[in-house]
Amino acid sequence: MSKTFLEQIPVMPTNESDVSSIIGLVDKMLTVKKQITQLSEKKTDERDALEQEALDIDSAIDKAIYKIYSLTDKETKVVESFFTQ
C-alpha cells in the first residue's frame, strides 16, 4: 500500500470521549477473542455466546466510527453493503 493512497483517507478529528469509547470496545474485543481462542475448536454454548458477543462488539465499533464521520443511515448502508459483498 502506498503512502499516497493512505494520505487520501479522511481522518476526522475526535474528542476524548469517542477515543476512550473505541479503545474500551477494542480492549473488550481482544479479551473476547482471546477467550474464544482458548476454547480451541470446541463448539459449546460458551463459545457461541462469546462469538455473538464479538459480533455485537464489532457492530458497536462500527457504529462509533459512523458517528465520528457523521454518516447518515443511507451512507451507513452503502458502507455496510461494501463489506457484505
N, CA, C and O of each residue as an XYZ file, in Angstrom:
340
protein
N       0.845     -1.159      0.000
C       0.000      0.000      0.000
C       0.901      1.236      0.000
O       1.850      1.336      0.777
N       0.586      2.146     -0.869
C       1.446      3.316     -0.988
C       1.041      4.425     -0.015
O      -0.107      4.504      0.422
N       1.989      5.255      0.303
C       1.750      6.388      1.197
C       0.716      7.328      0.583
O      -0.110      7.896      1.297
N       0.760      7.490     -0.719
C      -0.176      8.363     -1.408
C      -1.612      7.899     -1.189
O      -2.506      8.713     -0.959
N      -1.828      6.591     -1.262
C      -3.169      6.046     -1.040
C      -3.636      6.343      0.381
O      -4.773      6.771      0.579
N      -2.781      6.125      1.362
C      -3.147      6.348      2.755
C      -3.429      7.812      3.053
O      -4.288      8.124      3.878
N      -2.724      8.699      2.398
C      -2.937     10.126      2.614
C      -4.304     10.594      2.126
O      -4.772     11.655      2.541
N      -4.948      9.829      1.259
C      -6.255     10.200      0.727
C      -7.397      9.827      1.663
O      -8.524     10.280      1.464
N      -7.132      9.022      2.666
C      -8.179      8.603      3.605
C      -8.450      9.754      4.571
O      -7.545     10.235      5.252
N      -9.718     10.191      4.619
C     -10.014     11.306      5.527
C      -9.967     10.842      6.986
O     -10.562      9.826      7.345
N      -9.261     11.591      7.806
C      -9.189     11.292      9.230
C      -9.912     12.413      9.953
O      -9.522     13.578      9.874
N     -10.970     12.046     10.656
C     -11.787     13.035     11.333
C     -11.218     13.360     12.710
O     -10.711     12.478     13.403
N     -11.302     14.611     13.097
C     -10.906     14.944     14.466
C     -11.914     14.332     15.440
O     -13.114     14.307     15.164
N     -11.433     13.849     16.555
C     -12.327     13.216     17.527
C     -12.133     13.845     18.888
O     -11.133     14.510     19.158
N     -13.117     13.616     19.736
C     -12.969     14.096     21.097
C     -12.512     12.938     21.984
O     -12.559     11.776     21.580
N     -12.082     13.264     23.164
C     -11.532     12.256     24.088
C     -12.552     11.174     24.428
O     -12.189     10.011     24.605
N     -13.810     11.545     24.517
C     -14.867     10.587     24.843
C     -15.001      9.516     23.760
O     -15.120      8.329     24.063
N     -14.980      9.949     22.488
C     -15.068      8.997     21.372
C     -13.869      8.048     21.370
O     -14.013      6.840     21.184
N     -12.700      8.617     21.579
C     -11.479      7.808     21.586
C     -11.523      6.788     22.719
O     -11.218      5.614     22.510
N     -11.897      7.227     23.907
C     -11.970      6.323     25.063
C     -12.980      5.210     24.836
O     -12.737      4.058     25.196
N     -14.102      5.553     24.244
C     -15.147      4.559     23.967
C     -14.637      3.488     23.009
O     -14.841      2.295     23.238
N     -13.981      3.911     21.945
C     -13.470      2.953     20.956
C     -12.349      2.108     21.555
O     -12.285      0.904     21.306
N     -11.477      2.716     22.331
C     -10.409      1.949     22.982
C     -11.008      0.896     23.901
O     -10.539     -0.242     23.930
N     -12.031      1.261     24.646
C     -12.691      0.299     25.527
C     -13.299     -0.859     24.762
O     -13.191     -2.012     25.178
N     -13.938     -0.553     23.641
C     -14.540     -1.604     22.811
C     -13.466     -2.523     22.224
O     -13.640     -3.742     22.192
N     -12.375     -1.948     21.768
C     -11.292     -2.749     21.190
C     -10.665     -3.643     22.262
O     -10.380     -4.813     22.008
N     -10.453     -3.099     23.444
C      -9.916     -3.916     24.542
C     -10.850     -5.075     24.873
O     -10.409     -6.200     25.107
N     -12.137     -4.781     24.889
C     -13.133     -5.826     25.162
C     -13.111     -6.891     24.064
O     -13.212     -8.086     24.344
N     -12.978     -6.446     22.816
C     -12.921     -7.392     21.691
C     -11.704     -8.296     21.810
O     -11.803     -9.504     21.592
N     -10.567     -7.726     22.151
C      -9.349     -8.527     22.303
C      -9.514     -9.577     23.397
O      -9.061    -10.712     23.244
N     -10.156     -9.205     24.487
C     -10.400    -10.143     25.584
C     -11.312    -11.281     25.135
O     -11.042    -12.449     25.412
N     -12.385    -10.934     24.446
C     -13.333    -11.953     23.977
C     -12.670    -12.876     22.955
O     -12.848    -14.093     23.013
N     -11.918    -12.314     22.033
C     -11.231    -13.138     21.029
C     -10.219    -14.087     21.686
O     -10.060    -15.229     21.254
N      -9.548    -13.612     22.719
C      -8.610    -14.466     23.446
C      -9.358    -15.620     24.110
O      -8.890    -16.758     24.095
N     -10.510    -15.326     24.688
C     -11.316    -16.372     25.321
C     -11.780    -17.401     24.285
O     -11.782    -18.603     24.554
N     -12.166    -16.928     23.120
C     -12.591    -17.842     22.052
C     -11.429    -18.741     21.647
O     -11.604    -19.948     21.482
N     -10.257    -18.163     21.488
C      -9.068    -18.926     21.114
C      -8.746    -19.994     22.154
O      -8.366    -21.111     21.803
N      -8.895    -19.654     23.424
C      -8.596    -20.605     24.497
C      -9.559    -21.786     24.506
O      -9.227    -22.854     25.020
N     -10.745    -21.600     23.944
C     -11.708    -22.698     23.878
C     -11.386    -23.665     22.746
O     -12.036    -24.701     22.606
N     -10.399    -23.334     21.951
C      -9.978    -24.169     20.835
C     -11.114    -24.276     19.829
O     -11.846    -23.312     19.606
N     -11.258    -25.429     19.233
C     -12.283    -25.629     18.205
C     -13.563    -26.241     18.768
O     -14.471    -26.580     18.008
N     -13.643    -26.384     20.065
C     -14.831    -26.970     20.684
C     -16.045    -26.088     20.433
O     -16.011    -24.880     20.669
N     -17.114    -26.705     19.951
C     -18.355    -25.969     19.717
C     -19.215    -26.126     20.964
O     -19.813    -27.178     21.190
N     -19.270    -25.081     21.763
C     -20.025    -25.124     23.009
C     -20.940    -23.912     23.096
O     -20.821    -22.971     22.311
N     -21.850    -23.947     24.058
C     -22.721    -22.798     24.284
C     -21.885    -21.574     24.669
O     -22.191    -20.450     24.271
N     -20.829    -21.809     25.446
C     -19.965    -20.712     25.862
C     -19.293    -20.070     24.644
O     -19.228    -18.846     24.531
N     -18.798    -20.908     23.742
C     -18.151    -20.390     22.530
C     -19.151    -19.623     21.675
O     -18.844    -18.552     21.153
N     -20.354    -20.183     21.535
C     -21.395    -19.490     20.762
C     -21.702    -18.122     21.356
O     -21.854    -17.142     20.626
N     -21.794    -18.057     22.687
C     -22.078    -16.783     23.360
C     -20.943    -15.783     23.145
O     -21.191    -14.600     22.909
N     -19.711    -16.255     23.227
C     -18.559    -15.383     23.016
C     -18.495    -14.885     21.570
O     -18.177    -13.722     21.323
N     -18.797    -15.765     20.627
C     -18.789    -15.354     19.218
C     -19.866    -14.304     18.959
O     -19.648    -13.366     18.191
N     -21.026    -14.458     19.597
C     -22.090    -13.460     19.452
C     -21.673    -12.139     20.094
O     -21.936    -11.063     19.556
N     -21.023    -12.234     21.244
C     -20.530    -11.028     21.913
C     -19.514    -10.297     21.028
O     -19.518     -9.068     20.964
N     -18.651    -11.050     20.350
C     -17.669    -10.447     19.444
C     -18.378     -9.731     18.291
O     -17.973     -8.637     17.897
N     -19.430    -10.341     17.754
C     -20.196     -9.693     16.683
C     -20.853     -8.407     17.179
O     -20.884     -7.402     16.470
N     -21.379     -8.448     18.405
C     -22.016     -7.263     18.988
C     -21.000     -6.136     19.206
O     -21.288     -4.969     18.941
N     -19.819     -6.499     19.687
C     -18.765     -5.500     19.897
C     -18.329     -4.907     18.561
O     -18.129     -3.698     18.450
N     -18.184     -5.755     17.557
C     -17.799     -5.293     16.221
C     -18.823     -4.287     15.697
O     -18.459     -3.261     15.122
N     -20.090     -4.586     15.899
C     -21.156     -3.684     15.472
C     -21.084     -2.358     16.234
O     -21.288     -1.295     15.648
N     -20.797     -2.417     17.528
C     -20.684     -1.197     18.333
C     -19.499     -0.344     17.868
O     -19.584      0.883     17.846
N     -18.409     -0.990     17.503
C     -17.246     -0.252     16.975
C     -17.622      0.432     15.661
O     -17.312      1.605     15.450
N     -18.290     -0.311     14.785
C     -18.730      0.279     13.514
C     -19.596      1.514     13.759
O     -19.385      2.564     13.151
N     -20.579      1.373     14.663
C     -21.482      2.495     14.942
C     -20.739      3.696     15.507
O     -21.072      4.838     15.190
N     -19.741      3.450     16.337
C     -18.946      4.551     16.891
C     -18.190      5.278     15.777
O     -18.097      6.506     15.780
N     -17.661      4.522     14.836
C     -16.941      5.130     13.703
C     -17.908      5.904     12.813
O     -17.593      7.008     12.369
N     -19.083      5.333     12.549
C     -20.084      6.029     11.735
C     -20.468      7.356     12.393
O     -20.670      8.359     11.708
N     -20.566      7.356     13.712
C     -20.908      8.578     14.454
C     -19.810      9.624     14.292
O     -20.096     10.798     14.059
N     -18.562      9.203     14.414
C     -17.445     10.141     14.261
C     -17.480     10.806     12.886
O     -17.221     12.003     12.763
N     -17.801     10.026     11.855
C     -17.840     10.558     10.492
C     -19.201     11.152     10.128
O     -19.412     11.581      8.994
N     -20.125     11.175     11.096
C     -21.466     11.751     10.902
C     -22.177     11.157      9.690
O     -22.803     11.877      8.912
N     -22.075      9.840      9.539
C     -22.724      9.185      8.405
C     -24.235      9.126      8.601
O     -24.725      8.873      9.701
N     -24.948      9.362      7.529
C     -26.401      9.207      7.558
C     -26.737      7.720      7.475
O     -25.857      6.896      7.228
N     -28.008      7.377      7.681
C     -28.424      5.976      7.558
C     -28.142      5.458      6.150
O     -27.717      4.317      5.973
N     -28.379      6.300      5.162
C     -28.141      5.902      3.770
C     -26.652      5.629      3.533
O     -26.293      4.636      2.900
N     -25.798      6.501      4.038
C     -24.352      6.319      3.878
C     -23.868      5.079      4.628
O     -22.999      4.353      4.144
N     -24.431      4.845      5.802
C     -24.084      3.666      6.589
C     -24.424      2.393      5.821
O     -23.643      1.441      5.820
N     -25.573      2.370      5.176
C     -25.977      1.198      4.391
C     -25.025      0.956      3.219
O     -24.722     -0.189      2.884
N     -24.559      2.040      2.601
C     -23.606      1.901      1.498
C     -22.310      1.270      2.010
O     -21.776      0.343      1.401
N     -21.817      1.781      3.127
C     -20.567      1.242      3.708
C     -20.755     -0.226      4.070
O     -19.916     -1.059      3.727
N     -21.847     -0.551      4.759
C     -22.071     -1.925      5.181
C     -22.279     -2.871      4.003
O     -21.876     -4.033      4.064
N     -22.895     -2.393      2.945
C     -23.104     -3.252      1.770
C     -21.759     -3.587      1.107
O     -21.603     -4.659      0.525
N     -20.810     -2.683      1.197
C     -19.483     -2.926      0.640
C     -18.813     -4.124      1.317
O     -18.137     -4.916      0.661
N     -19.002     -4.249      2.623
C     -18.343     -5.312      3.377
C     -19.110     -6.634      3.367
O     -18.578     -7.653      3.809
N     -20.343     -6.636      2.875
C     -21.113     -7.891      2.836
C     -21.145     -8.504      1.445
O     -21.826     -9.504      1.219
N     -20.416     -7.913      0.522
C     -20.390     -8.454     -0.846
C     -19.549     -9.701     -0.932
O     -19.419    -10.285     -2.007
